[in-house]
Amino acid sequence: MSDVSPTSTPVHATVYGEFMDFVNWCRQNPVAMALGIALVATLAFFFGALHLFVNNSETAAVWAWLAWNPEQNQEHSKLVPLISLYLAWCHRDEILKAKKQGAPLGLAFVFAGVFLFLLSARCLQPRMALMALPFLLYGSILYVWGKEVARLLFFPCAFLIFLIPFGVVEQATFKLQFVITGIVGALANLVGISIHAVGTTLAASNSSFHFEVAEGCSGIRSITALAMLSSVYAHLTQDALWKKIVLVGCSALFAIIGNVGRIFTILLVAKWFNADLAGGKYHEISGYLIFPFAIAAMVGTARLLNLDFKKIAATTPALQNKPQPPGHDGGSYDY
């Protein structure tokens, strides 16, 4: 017997139906469709065809692609457009059902984006051009399709801010190195591994090993990636704005936790196995441990934010059977 329900709809039929709904909407709204096509063509020209940067040799798109490299710890930005499109696709049913009535307020965002792009051309600063993109997209959506559609697509548009290479963040590396060193040293001593943590150096008391917490181990390389991941996770799983803000705001903390976990395991390998192994092969592969530790911290924080403390109190025997004051018999009083 087949496990497929006779009323189930094949995936290709669902996609085809959604496509036809979009085609029908385009037929019913030719002006809005024409504006949308004009928007895409304009953005493609200014970002992909107009050579403004690096002595008029690179477009904003080419400059960004070259800047998204491992040396700047920004290679994850290549995934940002695809993730943004996926997030918009997740709201496709709501977008089709939403009321579509253009709002003139969208022009204010468009003008802000145009100003940023002109400023980038004047200052020869491509980062400003990338910063203009979310404003241009959101403003155009608001102007053409209205507030309901713009509300649904606000986060996918804002997510494009992660296209910008945040090289300035690396200035925080120096302080993070001290934070990581201090936390790892305290954890090691807590579990019985005698460590001297001085500056950015972790040295065993018996001089069996000696490690330096370098710039790459400070968490700076994973902060922007974890901020991006936290933003997507918060958007898809949290139902309140304050919870989303808290999760994204904790991105740096998640990065620190991930790197603390990684360096702590290096010390364990050095203590229990071999210092050369810990500082060599294991050090190279342990970089992949950052994200499991960080993601565990992110998921744990999200669960804490969603705890129903009233329900926990109501179902906890210790709280239900709390001792009553003398003379209290559960409801009857003597006067």
C-alpha positions in Angstrom: 0.0 0.0 0.0 1.3 3.4 -0.8 2.1 5.8 2.0 1.2 8.8 -0.1 -2.2 10.4 0.7 -4.5 10.5 -2.3 -5.2 14.2 -1.5 -1.5 15.1 -1.4 -0.2 17.6 -4.0 3.0 16.9 -5.9 5.7 19.5 -5.2 6.0 20.4 -8.9 2.3 21.1 -9.0 2.6 23.4 -6.0 5.5 25.3 -7.5 3.7 25.6 -10.9 0.6 26.9 -9.1 2.6 29.6 -7.2 4.3 30.6 -10.5 0.9 30.9 -12.2 -0.4 33.0 -9.3 2.6 35.3 -9.8 2.0 35.5 -13.6 -1.7 36.4 -13.0 -0.7 39.1 -10.6 1.7 40.5 -13.2 -1.1 40.6 -15.8 -3.4 42.4 -13.4 -0.8 44.9 -12.3 1.3 45.8 -15.3 2.4 49.1 -14.0 3.8 47.6 -10.8 5.5 44.9 -12.8 7.1 47.4 -15.1 8.4 49.3 -12.1 9.8 46.1 -10.7 11.6 45.3 -13.9 12.9 48.9 -14.1 14.2 48.6 -10.6 16.1 45.3 -11.3 17.6 46.8 -14.5 18.7 50.0 -12.7 20.4 48.1 -9.9 22.1 45.7 -12.3 23.5 48.7 -14.2 24.7 50.8 -11.3 26.1 47.9 -9.3 27.2 45.5 -12.0 28.1 47.6 -15.1 29.2 51.0 -13.9 33.0 51.1 -13.3 33.6 53.6 -10.5 36.1 52.1 -8.0 39.8 51.2 -8.0 40.7 53.8 -10.7 37.5 53.1 -12.6 38.5 49.5 -13.2 35.9 47.8 -11.0 32.2 47.9 -10.4 30.7 47.7 -6.9 29.8 44.1 -7.5 33.3 43.1 -8.7 34.9 45.0 -5.8 32.6 43.2 -3.3 33.3 39.8 -4.8 37.1 40.3 -4.5 36.7 41.6 -1.0 34.8 38.5 0.2 37.9 36.5 0.8 39.4 34.5 3.6 42.1 37.1 4.2 39.4 39.6 5.4 37.4 36.8 7.1 34.5 37.7 4.9 34.0 34.8 2.5 30.6 34.0 4.1 29.2 37.2 2.4 29.0 35.3 -0.9 26.0 33.4 0.6 24.2 36.6 1.7 22.2 37.2 -1.6 21.1 33.5 -1.7 20.0 33.6 1.9 18.2 36.8 1.4 16.3 35.4 -1.6 15.5 32.2 0.4 14.1 34.3 3.3 11.9 36.2 0.8 10.8 32.9 -0.7 9.7 31.7 2.8 7.1 34.5 2.8 5.9 33.9 -0.7 2.3 32.8 0.4 1.9 35.9 2.6 3.3 38.2 -0.1 0.7 36.8 -2.6 -2.1 37.4 -0.2 -0.9 40.8 1.1 -2.7 43.9 0.1 -0.7 45.7 -2.5 -1.0 49.5 -2.5 2.0 51.6 -3.1 3.2 54.0 -0.4 4.9 57.3 -1.2 7.0 56.9 1.9 9.1 54.5 0.0 10.6 57.3 -2.0 12.3 58.6 1.2 14.3 55.3 1.5 15.0 55.3 -2.3 16.4 58.8 -2.0 18.5 57.7 1.0 19.9 54.9 -1.0 20.6 57.1 -4.0 22.4 59.6 -1.7 24.6 56.8 -0.3 25.5 55.6 -3.8 26.3 59.1 -5.0 28.4 59.6 -1.9 30.2 56.3 -2.5 31.0 57.5 -6.1 32.2 60.8 -4.8 34.4 59.4 -2.0 35.4 56.3 -4.0 34.2 54.1 -1.2 32.4 51.0 -2.4 31.3 50.0 1.1 28.8 52.9 0.9 27.5 51.6 -2.4 26.8 48.2 -0.8 25.1 50.0 2.2 22.8 51.8 -0.3 21.4 48.5 -1.6 19.1 47.6 1.3 17.7 51.2 1.3 17.1 51.1 -2.5 15.4 47.6 -2.4 13.2 48.3 0.7 12.2 51.7 -0.5 11.3 50.5 -4.0 9.2 47.6 -2.5 7.4 50.0 -0.2 6.7 52.5 -3.0 5.6 49.9 -5.6 3.8 47.3 -3.4 3.0 49.0 -0.1 3.4 48.6 3.6 2.2 44.9 4.0 4.7 43.6 1.4 7.4 45.8 2.7 6.9 44.5 6.2 7.3 41.0 5.0 10.4 41.7 3.1 12.0 44.1 5.6 14.3 41.5 7.1 15.5 40.0 3.7 16.4 43.5 2.6 18.1 44.5 5.9 20.0 41.2 5.8 21.9 42.5 2.8 23.9 44.7 5.2 26.1 41.6 5.7 27.4 42.1 2.1 29.6 44.9 3.5 33.1 43.8 4.5 33.4 44.9 8.2 37.2 45.2 8.3 37.0 47.7 11.1 35.8 45.0 13.4 39.3 43.6 13.5 40.3 46.4 15.8 38.5 44.6 18.6 40.8 41.6 18.2 43.4 42.7 20.7 41.0 43.0 23.7 39.3 39.7 22.8 42.6 37.9 22.9 42.9 38.8 26.6 39.3 37.8 27.3 39.7 34.4 25.7 43.0 33.8 27.5 41.6 34.6 30.9 38.5 32.5 30.5 40.4 29.4 29.1 43.0 29.7 31.9 40.2 29.8 34.6 38.4 26.8 33.1 41.7 24.8 32.9 42.5 25.4 36.5 38.9 24.6 37.4 39.3 21.1 36.0 42.7 20.5 37.5 45.0 21.5 34.6 47.4 24.0 36.3 47.8 26.9 33.9 49.4 30.3 34.1 47.5 32.8 31.9 49.6 35.9 31.4 48.6 38.4 28.7 47.7 36.2 25.7 49.9 33.3 26.8 48.7 30.0 28.3 51.6 28.0 29.8 51.5 24.8 31.9 52.9 25.1 35.4 55.2 22.1 34.7 56.4 23.7 31.4 55.1 20.8 29.4 53.4 23.1 26.9 53.1 26.7 26.0 50.5 28.3 23.7 49.9 31.9 22.5 46.3 33.0 21.8 46.9 34.6 18.4 44.6 37.0 16.6 42.9 34.2 14.6 41.9 32.5 17.9 40.3 35.5 19.4 36.9 35.1 17.9 37.1 38.0 15.5 37.0 35.7 12.4 33.7 34.2 13.5 31.8 37.3 14.9 30.4 38.5 11.6 29.5 35.0 10.4 27.8 34.2 13.8 26.0 37.6 13.7 24.7 36.6 10.2 23.7 33.1 11.5 22.1 34.4 14.6 20.0 36.9 12.5 18.6 34.2 10.3 18.0 31.8 13.2 16.2 34.6 15.2 14.1 35.6 12.2 12.9 32.1 11.5 12.4 30.9 15.1 11.5 33.8 17.4 8.1 35.4 17.6 9.0 38.7 19.4 11.2 41.5 18.3 13.0 41.8 21.7 14.0 38.1 21.5 15.5 38.6 18.0 17.4 41.6 19.2 18.8 39.7 22.2 20.0 36.8 20.0 21.7 39.0 17.5 23.2 41.1 20.2 24.7 38.0 21.8 26.6 37.1 18.6 29.9 38.3 20.0 29.3 36.2 23.1 28.6 33.1 21.0 31.8 33.7 19.1 33.7 34.0 22.4 32.1 30.8 23.7 33.0 29.0 20.4 36.6 30.0 20.6 36.9 29.3 24.3 35.6 25.8 23.6 38.1 25.3 20.8 41.1 26.5 22.8 40.1 24.6 25.8 40.0 21.3 23.8 43.5 22.2 22.6 44.7 22.3 26.2 43.0 19.0 26.9 44.8 17.4 24.0 48.1 18.9 25.1 47.6 17.6 28.6 46.3 14.1 27.9 48.1 13.3 24.7 50.9 15.4 23.2 51.7 19.1 23.0 53.0 18.9 19.4 49.8 17.2 18.3 47.7 19.9 20.1 49.6 22.7 18.5 49.9 21.1 15.1 47.4 18.9 13.4 44.7 19.2 16.1 45.0 23.0 16.1 44.3 23.1 12.3 41.2 20.9 12.5 39.9 22.3 15.7 38.8 25.5 13.9 35.7 23.5 12.9 34.7 23.2 16.6 34.0 26.9 16.9 30.6 26.7 15.3 29.2 23.6 17.2 30.1 25.3 20.5 28.7 28.7 19.3 25.5 27.2 17.8 24.9 25.2 21.0 25.2 28.5 23.0 22.8 30.2 20.5 20.2 27.5 20.7 20.5 27.4 24.5 20.0 31.1 24.7 16.9 30.9 22.5 15.4 28.3 24.7 16.0 30.4 27.8 14.3 33.3 26.1 11.2 31.2 25.5 10.9 29.6 28.9 7.5 29.9 30.4 8.4 30.6 34.0 4.8 30.7 35.2 4.2 27.2 33.8 7.5 26.0 35.4 6.5 27.4 38.8 3.0 25.8 38.5 4.4 22.3 37.7 7.3 22.4 40.2 6.4 20.4 43.4 8.9 22.4 45.5 7.2 25.6 44.6 3.7 24.2 44.9 4.3 22.9 48.4 5.9 26.0 49.7 5.7 26.2 53.6 2.9 28.4 54.8 3.4 30.9 57.7 2.2 30.0 61.2 -1.6 30.2 61.6 -2.2 29.7 57.9 -4.4 26.7 57.3 -4.8 27.0 53.5 -7.7 29.5 53.5 -9.4 29.6 56.9 -8.5 32.2 59.4 -9.3 32.6 63.1 -10.2 36.1 64.2 
